[in-house]
Amino acid sequence: MSAGRAEGIVVDEGVTFPVVGPGQSWVVGAVILNGRGEVFAQFRSAARRLFPSTWDLVGGHVEPGESLLDTLVREVTEETGWRVRRVRRFLGVLTWEGDDGLGVRHEADYVVDVAGDLDAPALEWAKHPRYGWFGPADLERLKENRLPADQLVYDVAARALGLAPG
């Protein structure tokens, strides 16, 4: 585990962090669950360049010199105001290309525990005007405004809830 943002974070046994290779673009995704076993997602504003007007998990791009763990911790705090306490599971790496012309990204997704008021996330409201909690019964809503071939958010959430292999 690296120093800096990740100090004091518990990382469960078996959780891995792929190494970012030169010239590669990486992002991380955080699956945050509440006490009812629901997944937190935020709705991207219509003004967003990448995936406008869609549901998304907390996460973002790895900055130069930053580890995946540091990025995970930073993005959760920036996007919700919560603090990562524990990284429970590594859900795997997905590779995708966005609709913004910036090329292929590798995405490492994790199930994390956070500290903070889960009923009051401190969203970046201009970027994410609303949020929701999604359990098995309403997980399909994560597919709103997404093409059939673009169901990564749904797929990751389903894996985290044990509804899909992985």
JOUR-V705861 format. One record per helix or strand of 3 or more residues. SS is the DSSP state (~ for helix, > for strand). FROM is the first residue (numbers start at 1). LEN is the number of residues. If there is no record, write none. Layout:
ss=[SS,SS]
from=[FROM,FROM]
len=[LEN,LEN]
This chain:
ss=[~,>,>,>,~,>,>,>,~,~]
from=[4,26,39,58,68,83,104,130,136,152]
len=[3,8,5,4,13,15,12,5,8,9]
